[in-house]
């Protein structure tokens, strides 16, 4: 589940507070803990957590805010959700860091991060617009791997990688689109895709 850094701080604090005191903190106590001057800002973050099903509130009860426990879900890891990657033409690489909870089995061997997909160029690989791709940060890729490629140090795209001597071919998985071919020196590999997550309720 995608959360901003501030939302995760609030969720963690509420959980710790409930465990220690047996009741939930007030909005003012949350604001004091996080150094926020506006209770309305806390209310906005709490409302988002309630909408996402990560917090719940008892009906007609004061101080009844508590984290939702997911008893049967697999152990989760928190990874950075660093922005959007184009499954189409390259788009400007922007890092807008939030976090995403994923099953630990999705973690790569090294540093792992997530990106939200924009576009349909990888649809035949089962990667759709709005999905999250889980990425193992690597600078080199093998032919046939799905990668995050940075073009000219500025634009990011999601494609299948193929090295052809001094050229790199970035191949879409959509019959209506053509491969993109660049001089190898123009292409930097940011990571290799190891998994895909999809929310059916958006």
C-alpha positions in Angstrom: 0.0 0.0 0.0 1.4 3.4 -1.0 2.0 5.9 1.7 3.7 9.2 2.0 6.6 9.5 4.5 4.4 11.6 6.8 1.5 9.1 6.7 3.9 6.3 7.7 5.2 8.4 10.6 1.6 8.9 11.8 0.7 5.3 11.4 3.8 4.2 13.3 3.2 6.7 16.1 -0.5 5.7 16.5 0.5 2.0 16.7 3.2 2.6 19.3 0.9 5.0 21.3 -2.0 2.5 21.4 0.3 -0.4 22.4 1.7 1.7 25.3 -1.5 3.4 26.5 -4.4 1.2 25.5 -6.1 4.1 23.6 -5.3 6.2 20.6 -3.6 9.6 20.6 -5.6 12.8 19.9 -4.9 14.8 16.8 -3.1 17.4 18.9 -0.8 14.7 20.4 0.0 13.5 16.9 0.8 17.0 15.8 3.0 17.6 18.9 4.9 14.3 18.3 5.6 15.1 14.7 6.3 18.8 15.2 3.3 19.9 13.1 1.7 23.3 14.0 -1.6 22.5 12.2 -4.1 20.0 13.5 -5.9 20.2 10.2 -2.8 18.8 8.4 -2.9 15.8 10.8 -6.6 15.4 10.1 -5.9 15.3 6.4 -3.2 12.6 6.7 -5.4 10.6 9.1 -8.3 10.8 6.7 -6.1 9.4 3.9 -5.0 6.5 6.1 -8.6 5.8 7.0 -9.5 5.8 3.3 -6.7 3.4 2.5 -7.8 1.0 5.2 -4.6 1.4 7.2 -6.3 3.0 10.2 -9.8 2.4 11.6 -12.0 4.2 14.0 -14.6 2.7 16.3 -18.2 4.0 15.8 -19.2 6.8 18.2 -16.1 6.4 20.3 -13.5 8.9 21.4 -9.8 8.0 21.1 -10.6 4.9 19.1 -8.1 5.3 16.3 -5.9 2.3 15.7 -3.9 0.6 13.0 -5.6 -2.2 11.1 -4.0 -5.5 11.7 -3.6 -7.8 8.7 -3.3 -11.1 10.4 -2.7 -13.4 7.4 -0.7 -11.2 5.0 2.9 -12.2 4.4 5.7 -10.3 6.1 6.1 -7.0 4.4 9.0 -4.7 3.6 8.9 -1.0 3.0 10.6 0.3 -0.1 10.8 3.8 -1.6 8.3 4.7 -4.3 10.4 7.1 -6.2 8.1 8.3 -8.9 6.7 7.4 -12.4 8.3 5.6 -15.3 7.0 5.7 -18.8 5.9 2.5 -20.6 5.9 4.4 -23.8 8.0 7.3 -24.9 10.7 8.3 -22.4 9.5 10.9 -19.8 11.6 13.1 -17.5 13.0 11.1 -14.6 11.5 12.6 -11.4 12.0 11.3 -7.9 9.1 12.1 -5.7 9.8 9.8 -2.8 6.9 8.0 -0.9 7.0 4.4 0.3 5.3 1.2 -0.7 4.7 -1.9 1.4 5.6 -5.1 -0.5 5.9 -8.8 0.4 9.5 -9.6 1.4 9.7 -12.1 -1.4 9.6 -9.3 -3.9 12.9 -7.8 -2.6 15.8 -8.0 -5.0 19.3 -9.0 -4.0 20.4 -5.4 -3.5 18.7 -2.1 -3.1 15.0 -2.3 -4.2 12.7 0.5 -5.1 9.3 1.0 -6.8 8.0 3.1 -9.7 4.4 3.7 -10.9 3.9 2.8 -14.6 2.5 5.3 -17.1 1.5 4.0 -20.5 0.8 0.7 -22.2 4.0 -0.2 -24.1 4.7 -3.2 -21.8 1.2 -4.6 -21.7 2.1 -7.9 -23.4 4.5 -8.5 -20.4 1.5 -8.1 -18.1 2.6 -4.5 -17.1 -0.3 -2.0 -17.3 -0.8 1.7 -16.9 -1.0 2.4 -13.1 0.8 -0.7 -12.0 3.8 -0.6 -9.7 7.0 -2.2 -10.9 9.5 -3.5 -8.2 13.0 -2.7 -9.3 16.4 -4.0 -8.2 18.9 -1.2 -8.6 21.6 -2.4 -11.0 23.9 -0.6 -13.5 24.1 -3.6 -15.9 21.4 -5.8 -17.4 21.3 -9.0 -19.4 19.7 -9.2 -22.8 16.0 -9.9 -22.4 15.6 -8.3 -19.0 13.0 -5.6 -18.4 14.8 -2.5 -17.3 14.5 1.1 -16.2 16.6 2.9 -18.8 17.7 6.5 -18.5 18.2 8.2 -21.8 20.8 11.1 -22.0 20.7 11.3 -18.2 17.3 12.9 -18.2 14.4 10.7 -19.5 13.3 7.3 -18.1 11.5 4.5 -19.9 10.5 0.9 -19.1 11.5 -1.6 -21.8 13.1 -4.9 -22.5 16.9 -4.5 -22.9 19.1 -5.8 -25.7 22.7 -4.8 -26.3 23.7 -4.8 -30.0 27.4 -3.9 -30.0 27.7 -0.1 -29.8 23.9 0.2 -29.8 21.1 -0.5 -27.3 17.7 -1.6 -28.4 14.8 -0.9 -26.0 11.9 -3.1 -27.0 8.3 -2.5 -26.1 5.9 -5.4 -25.4 3.1 -3.9 -27.5 2.7 -4.9 -31.2 1.6 -1.4 -32.1 4.9 0.2 -30.9 8.4 0.0 -32.4 11.7 -0.5 -30.6 13.8 2.5 -29.7 17.5 2.3 -30.7 20.2 4.5 -29.1 24.0 4.6 -29.0 25.0 2.6 -26.0 26.7 5.7 -24.5 23.3 7.5 -24.3 21.7 4.8 -22.2 22.1 4.2 -18.5 20.5 1.3 -16.7 18.9 2.4 -13.4 17.6 -1.1 -12.4 16.0 -4.4 -13.5 12.3 -5.2 -12.9 11.8 -8.1 -10.5 8.0 -7.9 -9.9 4.7 -6.1 -10.6 2.0 -5.0 -8.2 -1.5 -4.0 -9.2 -4.4 -2.4 -7.2 -7.7 -3.4 -8.6 -9.4 -0.6 -6.6 -8.0 2.7 -7.5 
